[in-house]
Amino acid sequence: MTERNRPSGRQAPTLRDVAREADVSIMTASRALNDSPRVADKTRARVQRAAQRLGYRPSLSARALRTNNSRLIGLVASDLMLPLQVELILGARAKAAELDHELLIQGDSDLGHSHYLHNCDGNLLIGMLPEHHTHDPMRTVNLMGPQATTQLDVCRSDSVSAVYEGFRHLLELGYRRIGLILLSHSPANAGRDLALAEYGIEVDDRLTGFFDSSNSGLEDDVNRMLDLGDPPDALVAYNVSGTPIVLRALKRRGLVIGTDIGFIGTEAGRTDWGDLLSPQMTALHIPAYRIGAVGAERLIARLRGEDSPPQTIEFPARLVVRESTPPR
């Protein structure tokens, strides 16, 4: 770029700078950067090269005013620090960028009762659906929520098959008193019931504990099960953030996973961490990054006019067998 063409006194290049660098009018530069068919291919390429050299990025607000489409999607999460939600966010952000969109992230505690970022073209919601859904369902995708009942697309893990696989693994190894800890709204207990029925074992509701959003009372539930006259010989914790709490509760009781009690936890990162424990932890691995990416892809397809019926897209968890589930 010549000194004559260098923008002066500005931190970021403008469309005028791009037009000057490419030696075209501002209108032509704008059309070229928006892939208008009215611009010759050679001119479009020249403008795009100029924009790349200058590091030019179009203004989202200006583009929204011109096209009524900001290419900005919102993501609302209950807790931006939870490991599962971090992976969902990373996957959604990567896919949004790949599809020429930007992701605006917000914790729902800062939004009052709206649950939506209304300055975005569409929204990804992590977790439970708002009690009173008022947003355009064709511009909303739920991640890790319940099966679609309000005409929204839902991308989530298949909790029923995940827990079924975990219980089958333990039953095949000789465990018979298996406790399950899960979210209160999760249908995952159906996977437990199916696996136990295949082995002719009745469900003992005393061997069920629940997480909530704050994990309050979780350690009490673990201790309650361990204090039974016939305590569990294994535990399945189907929750990412709750898994360390269960492990801590067992440690405080002086119990070693894989020796004193069988244990299956839950992971969601692209890099497993259960193998860092000693003994290493058998885990159900939720593909959260992929779920976030597919959710963003689904939402952007909706924003581009895809109008098929809403669907629930489920992803199986991968059972990673390690040392915490030895044969009985």
C-alpha positions as a Markdown table, in Angstrom:
| # | Residue | x | y | z |
|---|---|---|---|---|
| 1 | Met | 0.0 | 0.0 | 0.0 |
| 2 | Thr | 1.5 | 3.4 | -0.9 |
| 3 | Glu | 1.8 | 6.3 | 1.5 |
| 4 | Arg | -0.7 | 8.2 | -0.6 |
| 5 | Asn | -3.3 | 5.6 | -0.1 |
| 6 | Arg | -2.6 | 4.9 | 3.6 |
| 7 | Pro | -5.5 | 5.9 | 5.9 |
| 8 | Ser | -4.6 | 8.7 | 8.3 |
| 9 | Gly | -5.7 | 9.0 | 11.8 |
| 10 | Arg | -7.9 | 5.9 | 11.8 |
| 11 | Gln | -7.5 | 2.7 | 13.8 |
| 12 | Ala | -9.3 | 0.5 | 11.3 |
| 13 | Pro | -9.6 | 0.7 | 7.5 |
| 14 | Thr | -12.9 | 1.7 | 6.0 |
| 15 | Leu | -14.7 | 0.8 | 2.8 |
| 16 | Arg | -13.4 | 4.0 | 1.3 |
| 17 | Asp | -9.9 | 2.9 | 1.9 |
| 18 | Val | -10.6 | -0.5 | 0.3 |
| 19 | Ala | -12.1 | 1.3 | -2.8 |
| 20 | Arg | -9.1 | 3.6 | -3.0 |
| 21 | Glu | -6.6 | 0.7 | -2.7 |
| 22 | Ala | -8.4 | -1.3 | -5.4 |
| 23 | Asp | -8.9 | 1.8 | -7.6 |
| 24 | Val | -12.7 | 1.4 | -7.8 |
| 25 | Ser | -15.7 | 3.4 | -6.6 |
| 26 | Ile | -17.0 | 2.9 | -3.1 |
| 27 | Met | -20.2 | 1.4 | -4.6 |
| 28 | Thr | -18.2 | -1.1 | -6.6 |
| 29 | Ala | -16.2 | -2.0 | -3.6 |
| 30 | Ser | -19.4 | -2.6 | -1.6 |
| 31 | Arg | -20.9 | -4.7 | -4.3 |
| 32 | Ala | -17.8 | -6.8 | -4.7 |
| 33 | Leu | -17.5 | -7.5 | -1.0 |
| 34 | Asn | -21.2 | -8.5 | -0.9 |
| 35 | Asp | -20.8 | -10.9 | -3.9 |
| 36 | Ser | -23.0 | -8.9 | -6.2 |
| 37 | Pro | -23.4 | -10.4 | -9.7 |
| 38 | Arg | -23.1 | -6.9 | -11.1 |
| 39 | Val | -19.3 | -6.9 | -10.5 |
| 40 | Ala | -16.9 | -8.7 | -12.8 |
| 41 | Asp | -14.9 | -11.5 | -11.4 |
| 42 | Lys | -11.6 | -9.8 | -11.9 |
| 43 | Thr | -12.8 | -6.7 | -10.2 |
| 44 | Arg | -14.3 | -8.7 | -7.3 |
| 45 | Ala | -11.0 | -10.5 | -6.8 |
| 46 | Arg | -9.0 | -7.2 | -6.8 |
| 47 | Val | -11.3 | -5.7 | -4.2 |
| 48 | Gln | -11.1 | -8.7 | -2.0 |
| 49 | Arg | -7.3 | -8.8 | -2.2 |
| 50 | Ala | -7.3 | -5.1 | -1.3 |
| 51 | Ala | -9.6 | -5.7 | 1.7 |
| 52 | Gln | -7.4 | -8.6 | 2.8 |
| 53 | Arg | -4.2 | -6.5 | 2.6 |
| 54 | Leu | -5.8 | -3.7 | 4.6 |
| 55 | Gly | -7.3 | -6.0 | 7.2 |
| 56 | Tyr | -10.8 | -4.6 | 6.4 |
| 57 | Arg | -13.8 | -6.0 | 8.2 |
| 58 | Pro | -17.3 | -4.9 | 7.3 |
| 59 | Ser | -19.4 | -3.2 | 10.0 |
| 60 | Leu | -22.0 | -5.6 | 11.3 |
| 61 | Ser | -24.4 | -2.7 | 12.2 |
| 62 | Ala | -24.1 | -1.1 | 8.8 |
| 63 | Arg | -24.6 | -4.4 | 7.1 |
| 64 | Ala | -27.7 | -5.1 | 9.2 |
| 65 | Leu | -29.2 | -1.8 | 8.2 |
| 66 | Arg | -28.6 | -2.5 | 4.5 |
| 67 | Thr | -29.7 | -6.1 | 4.5 |
| 68 | Asn | -31.8 | -6.7 | 7.6 |
| 69 | Asn | -29.4 | -9.5 | 8.3 |
| 70 | Ser | -26.5 | -8.9 | 10.7 |
| 71 | Arg | -24.9 | -12.4 | 10.4 |
| 72 | Leu | -24.8 | -12.2 | 14.2 |
| 73 | Ile | -26.2 | -15.1 | 16.2 |
| 74 | Gly | -26.7 | -15.1 | 20.0 |
| 75 | Leu | -25.9 | -17.9 | 22.4 |
| 76 | Val | -27.5 | -17.8 | 25.9 |
| 77 | Ala | -26.0 | -20.1 | 28.5 |
| 78 | Ser | -27.0 | -20.5 | 32.2 |
| 79 | Asp | -23.3 | -20.6 | 33.3 |
| 80 | Leu | -20.5 | -19.7 | 31.0 |
| 81 | Met | -17.9 | -21.4 | 33.1 |
| 82 | Leu | -19.4 | -25.0 | 33.1 |
| 83 | Pro | -17.1 | -27.4 | 31.2 |
| 84 | Leu | -20.0 | -28.7 | 29.1 |
| 85 | Gln | -21.2 | -25.3 | 28.1 |
| 86 | Val | -17.7 | -24.1 | 27.3 |
| 87 | Glu | -17.4 | -27.0 | 24.8 |
| 88 | Leu | -20.8 | -26.2 | 23.3 |
| 89 | Ile | -19.8 | -22.6 | 22.9 |
| 90 | Leu | -16.5 | -23.4 | 21.3 |
| 91 | Gly | -18.1 | -25.7 | 18.8 |
| 92 | Ala | -20.9 | -23.2 | 18.0 |
| 93 | Arg | -18.4 | -20.3 | 17.6 |
| 94 | Ala | -16.2 | -22.3 | 15.2 |
| 95 | Lys | -19.1 | -23.4 | 13.0 |
| 96 | Ala | -20.5 | -19.9 | 13.0 |
| 97 | Ala | -17.2 | -18.4 | 11.8 |
| 98 | Glu | -16.9 | -21.1 | 9.1 |
| 99 | Leu | -20.4 | -20.1 | 7.8 |
| 100 | Asp | -19.5 | -16.3 | 7.9 |
| 101 | His | -21.4 | -15.5 | 11.1 |
| 102 | Glu | -20.3 | -14.1 | 14.4 |
| 103 | Leu | -21.4 | -15.4 | 17.8 |
| 104 | Leu | -22.5 | -13.1 | 20.6 |
| 105 | Ile | -22.4 | -14.9 | 24.0 |
| 106 | Gln | -24.4 | -14.0 | 27.1 |
| 107 | Gly | -25.3 | -15.6 | 30.4 |
| 108 | Asp | -29.0 | -15.8 | 30.9 |
| 109 | Ser | -28.8 | -14.3 | 34.4 |
| 110 | Asp | -28.1 | -11.0 | 32.7 |
| 111 | Leu | -31.1 | -11.1 | 30.5 |
| 112 | Gly | -33.9 | -11.0 | 33.0 |
| 113 | His | -36.9 | -13.1 | 31.8 |
| 114 | Ser | -36.3 | -12.6 | 28.0 |
| 115 | His | -33.8 | -15.5 | 27.5 |
| 116 | Tyr | -33.0 | -14.1 | 24.1 |
| 117 | Leu | -30.6 | -11.6 | 22.5 |
| 118 | His | -33.0 | -9.6 | 20.4 |
| 119 | Asn | -30.3 | -7.8 | 18.4 |
| 120 | Cys | -29.2 | -11.0 | 16.8 |
| 121 | Asp | -30.7 | -12.8 | 13.7 |
| 122 | Gly | -31.2 | -15.9 | 15.8 |
| 123 | Asn | -30.4 | -17.6 | 19.1 |
| 124 | Leu | -28.9 | -20.7 | 20.5 |
| 125 | Leu | -30.2 | -21.6 | 24.0 |
| 126 | Ile | -28.2 | -24.0 | 26.2 |
| 127 | Gly | -30.3 | -26.1 | 28.6 |
| 128 | Met | -33.9 | -25.9 | 29.5 |
| 129 | Leu | -36.4 | -24.0 | 27.3 |
| 130 | Pro | -38.0 | -20.9 | 28.7 |
| 131 | Glu | -41.3 | -21.6 | 30.3 |
| 132 | His | -43.2 | -19.3 | 28.0 |
| 133 | His | -41.7 | -19.4 | 24.6 |
| 134 | Thr | -42.4 | -16.2 | 22.6 |
| 135 | His | -39.5 | -16.0 | 20.2 |
| 136 | Asp | -39.6 | -17.1 | 16.5 |
| 137 | Pro | -39.1 | -20.9 | 16.6 |
| 138 | Met | -37.5 | -20.9 | 13.2 |
| 139 | Arg | -34.8 | -18.6 | 14.6 |
| 140 | Thr | -34.0 | -20.5 | 17.7 |
| 141 | Val | -32.2 | -23.8 | 18.4 |
| 142 | Asn | -31.8 | -25.4 | 21.8 |
| 143 | Leu | -28.6 | -27.2 | 22.8 |
| 144 | Met | -28.8 | -30.0 | 25.4 |
| 145 | Gly | -32.5 | -29.3 | 26.2 |
| 146 | Pro | -35.4 | -31.7 | 26.4 |
| 147 | Gln | -36.9 | -33.2 | 23.2 |
| 148 | Ala | -38.6 | -30.6 | 21.0 |
| 149 | Thr | -42.0 | -29.9 | 22.4 |
| 150 | Thr | -42.4 | -26.2 | 21.5 |
| 151 | Gln | -41.5 | -26.5 | 17.8 |
| 152 | Leu | -37.8 | -25.8 | 18.2 |
| 153 | Asp | -34.9 | -27.6 | 16.8 |
| 154 | Val | -33.0 | -29.4 | 19.6 |
| 155 | Cys | -29.4 | -30.7 | 19.5 |
| 156 | Arg | -28.4 | -32.8 | 22.5 |
| 157 | Ser | -26.7 | -36.0 | 23.7 |
| 158 | Asp | -28.7 | -39.2 | 23.7 |
| 159 | Ser | -28.8 | -39.6 | 27.5 |
| 160 | Val | -30.9 | -42.8 | 27.4 |
| 161 | Ser | -28.5 | -44.8 | 25.2 |
| 162 | Ala | -25.5 | -43.4 | 27.1 |
| 163 | Val | -26.8 | -44.6 | 30.5 |
| 164 | Tyr | -27.9 | -47.8 | 29.0 |
| 165 | Glu | -24.4 | -48.5 | 27.7 |
| 166 | Gly | -22.9 | -47.6 | 31.1 |
| 167 | Phe | -25.2 | -49.9 | 33.0 |
| 168 | Arg | -24.8 | -52.7 | 30.5 |
| 169 | His | -21.0 | -52.4 | 30.9 |
| 170 | Leu | -21.2 | -52.7 | 34.6 |
| 171 | Leu | -23.8 | -55.5 | 34.6 |
| 172 | Glu | -21.6 | -57.5 | 32.2 |
| 173 | Leu | -18.8 | -57.2 | 34.7 |
| 174 | Gly | -20.9 | -58.5 | 37.6 |
| 175 | Tyr | -22.1 | -55.4 | 39.3 |
| 176 | Arg | -25.7 | -55.6 | 40.5 |
| 177 | Arg | -26.4 | -52.7 | 42.9 |
| 178 | Ile | -25.7 | -49.7 | 40.6 |
| 179 | Gly | -26.6 | -46.2 | 41.7 |
| 180 | Leu | -27.5 | -43.5 | 39.1 |
| 181 | Ile | -27.0 | -39.8 | 39.5 |
| 182 | Leu | -28.5 | -37.5 | 36.9 |
| 183 | Leu | -30.3 | -34.2 | 36.3 |
| 184 | Ser | -33.8 | -34.2 | 37.6 |
| 185 | His | -35.4 | -33.5 | 34.2 |
| 186 | Ser | -33.2 | -36.0 | 32.3 |
| 187 | Pro | -34.9 | -39.1 | 30.7 |
| 188 | Ala | -31.6 | -41.0 | 31.3 |
| 189 | Asn | -33.2 | -43.3 | 33.9 |
| 190 | Ala | -35.0 | -45.0 | 31.1 |
| 191 | Gly | -31.6 | -46.3 | 29.9 |
| 192 | Arg | -31.0 | -47.7 | 33.4 |
| 193 | Asp | -34.4 | -49.3 | 33.6 |
| 194 | Leu | -34.0 | -51.0 | 30.2 |
| 195 | Ala | -30.5 | -52.4 | 31.1 |
| 196 | Leu | -31.7 | -53.7 | 34.5 |
| 197 | Ala | -34.8 | -55.3 | 33.0 |
| 198 | Glu | -32.6 | -57.3 | 30.6 |
| 199 | Tyr | -30.8 | -58.8 | 33.6 |
| 200 | Gly | -34.1 | -59.4 | 35.6 |
| 201 | Ile | -33.2 | -56.8 | 38.2 |
| 202 | Glu | -35.8 | -54.6 | 39.8 |
| 203 | Val | -35.2 | -50.8 | 39.9 |
| 204 | Asp | -34.5 | -49.6 | 43.5 |
| 205 | Asp | -35.4 | -45.9 | 43.6 |
| 206 | Arg | -33.2 | -45.5 | 46.6 |
| 207 | Leu | -30.2 | -45.8 | 44.3 |
| 208 | Thr | -31.1 | -42.7 | 42.4 |
| 209 | Gly | -29.7 | -39.2 | 43.1 |
| 210 | Phe | -30.1 | -35.9 | 41.4 |
| 211 | Phe | -28.1 | -33.0 | 40.3 |
| 212 | Asp | -29.6 | -29.5 | 40.0 |
| 213 | Ser | -28.2 | -26.3 | 38.5 |
| 214 | Ser | -26.2 | -25.6 | 41.7 |
| 215 | Asn | -25.3 | -29.2 | 42.6 |
| 216 | Ser | -26.6 | -28.5 | 46.1 |
| 217 | Gly | -27.4 | -31.6 | 48.0 |
| 218 | Leu | -25.5 | -33.8 | 45.6 |
| 219 | Glu | -23.0 | -35.0 | 48.1 |
| 220 | Asp | -25.9 | -35.7 | 50.5 |
| 221 | Asp | -27.5 | -38.0 | 47.9 |
| 222 | Val | -24.2 | -39.9 | 47.5 |
| 223 | Asn | -23.9 | -40.4 | 51.2 |
| 224 | Arg | -27.5 | -41.4 | 51.5 |
| 225 | Met | -27.0 | -44.2 | 49.0 |
| 226 | Leu | -23.7 | -45.3 | 50.7 |
| 227 | Asp | -25.4 | -45.4 | 54.1 |
| 228 | Leu | -28.0 | -48.0 | 52.9 |
| 229 | Gly | -28.0 | -51.4 | 54.4 |
| 230 | Asp | -27.3 | -52.7 | 50.9 |
| 231 | Pro | -25.3 | -49.9 | 49.4 |
| 232 | Pro | -24.4 | -49.6 | 45.7 |
| 233 | Asp | -21.4 | -51.6 | 44.4 |
| 234 | Ala | -21.1 | -49.1 | 41.6 |
| 235 | Leu | -22.2 | -45.5 | 40.6 |
| 236 | Val | -22.9 | -43.9 | 37.3 |
| 237 | Ala | -22.8 | -40.1 | 37.3 |
| 238 | Tyr | -24.3 | -38.8 | 34.1 |
| 239 | Asn | -23.4 | -35.1 | 34.5 |
| 240 | Val | -20.1 | -33.4 | 33.6 |
| 241 | Ser | -19.9 | -30.8 | 36.4 |
| 242 | Gly | -21.3 | -33.1 | 39.0 |
| 243 | Thr | -18.8 | -35.9 | 38.3 |
| 244 | Pro | -16.0 | -34.3 | 40.4 |
| 245 | Ile | -18.4 | -33.7 | 43.2 |
| 246 | Val | -19.3 | -37.4 | 43.4 |
| 247 | Leu | -15.6 | -38.3 | 43.2 |
| 248 | Arg | -14.9 | -35.9 | 46.1 |
| 249 | Ala | -17.8 | -37.4 | 48.1 |
| 250 | Leu | -16.4 | -40.9 | 47.6 |
| 251 | Lys | -12.9 | -39.8 | 48.6 |
| 252 | Arg | -14.2 | -38.2 | 51.8 |
| 253 | Arg | -15.8 | -41.6 | 52.7 |
| 254 | Gly | -12.4 | -43.2 | 52.1 |
| 255 | Leu | -13.6 | -45.1 | 49.0 |
| 256 | Val | -11.3 | -45.7 | 46.1 |
| 257 | Ile | -12.9 | -46.0 | 42.7 |
| 258 | Gly | -12.0 | -49.3 | 40.9 |
| 259 | Thr | -11.2 | -50.9 | 44.2 |
| 260 | Asp | -14.0 | -50.2 | 46.8 |
| 261 | Ile | -16.6 | -49.2 | 44.3 |
| 262 | Gly | -17.1 | -49.2 | 40.5 |
| 263 | Phe | -17.5 | -45.8 | 39.0 |
| 264 | Ile | -18.5 | -44.3 | 35.6 |
| 265 | Gly | -18.3 | -40.5 | 35.3 |
| 266 | Thr | -19.0 | -38.1 | 32.4 |
| 267 | Glu | -16.6 | -36.1 | 30.2 |
| 268 | Ala | -17.4 | -33.5 | 27.5 |
| 269 | Gly | -14.0 | -32.0 | 26.4 |
| 270 | Arg | -12.3 | -32.8 | 23.2 |
| 271 | Thr | -9.4 | -34.0 | 25.4 |
| 272 | Asp | -10.4 | -36.6 | 28.0 |
| 273 | Trp | -9.3 | -36.0 | 31.6 |
| 274 | Gly | -10.4 | -39.2 | 33.3 |
| 275 | Asp | -7.1 | -40.8 | 32.5 |
| 276 | Leu | -5.3 | -38.3 | 34.7 |
| 277 | Leu | -6.9 | -39.8 | 37.8 |
| 278 | Ser | -5.5 | -42.7 | 39.7 |
| 279 | Pro | -7.1 | -45.1 | 39.2 |
| 280 | Gln | -8.2 | -43.9 | 35.7 |
| 281 | Met | -11.9 | -43.1 | 35.4 |
| 282 | Thr | -14.2 | -45.0 | 33.1 |
| 283 | Ala | -16.4 | -42.3 | 31.4 |
| 284 | Leu | -19.3 | -41.5 | 29.2 |
| 285 | His | -17.9 | -39.0 | 26.7 |
| 286 | Ile | -20.5 | -36.4 | 25.4 |
| 287 | Pro | -19.4 | -34.9 | 22.1 |
| 288 | Ala | -20.3 | -31.4 | 23.2 |
| 289 | Tyr | -18.1 | -29.5 | 20.7 |
| 290 | Arg | -19.9 | -31.3 | 17.8 |
| 291 | Ile | -23.3 | -30.7 | 19.4 |
| 292 | Gly | -22.6 | -27.0 | 19.5 |
| 293 | Ala | -21.3 | -26.9 | 15.9 |
| 294 | Val | -24.3 | -28.8 | 14.5 |
| 295 | Gly | -26.7 | -26.5 | 16.5 |
| 296 | Ala | -25.1 | -23.4 | 15.0 |
| 297 | Glu | -25.2 | -25.0 | 11.5 |
| 298 | Arg | -28.9 | -25.8 | 12.0 |
| 299 | Leu | -29.7 | -22.3 | 13.1 |
| 300 | Ile | -27.8 | -20.7 | 10.2 |
| 301 | Ala | -29.6 | -23.0 | 7.8 |
| 302 | Arg | -32.9 | -21.7 | 9.2 |
| 303 | Leu | -31.8 | -18.1 | 8.9 |
| 304 | Arg | -31.0 | -18.8 | 5.2 |
| 305 | Gly | -34.5 | -20.1 | 4.6 |
| 306 | Glu | -34.5 | -23.8 | 5.4 |
| 307 | Asp | -38.0 | -24.5 | 6.6 |
| 308 | Ser | -38.2 | -28.3 | 7.3 |
| 309 | Pro | -40.2 | -29.4 | 10.4 |
| 310 | Pro | -38.3 | -28.9 | 13.7 |
| 311 | Gln | -36.3 | -31.9 | 14.8 |
| 312 | Thr | -34.4 | -33.3 | 17.7 |
| 313 | Ile | -30.9 | -34.3 | 16.7 |
| 314 | Glu | -29.2 | -36.7 | 19.2 |
| 315 | Phe | -25.6 | -37.7 | 19.5 |
| 316 | Pro | -24.5 | -40.9 | 21.2 |
| 317 | Ala | -22.0 | -40.7 | 24.0 |
| 318 | Arg | -18.8 | -42.8 | 23.7 |
| 319 | Leu | -18.0 | -45.2 | 26.6 |
| 320 | Val | -14.3 | -44.9 | 27.5 |
| 321 | Val | -13.4 | -47.9 | 29.6 |
| 322 | Arg | -10.6 | -47.4 | 32.1 |
| 323 | Glu | -9.6 | -48.7 | 35.5 |
| 324 | Ser | -12.5 | -47.7 | 37.6 |
| 325 | Thr | -14.8 | -50.5 | 36.4 |
| 326 | Pro | -12.8 | -53.8 | 37.0 |
| 327 | Pro | -14.7 | -57.1 | 36.9 |
| 328 | Arg | -16.4 | -58.0 | 40.1 |
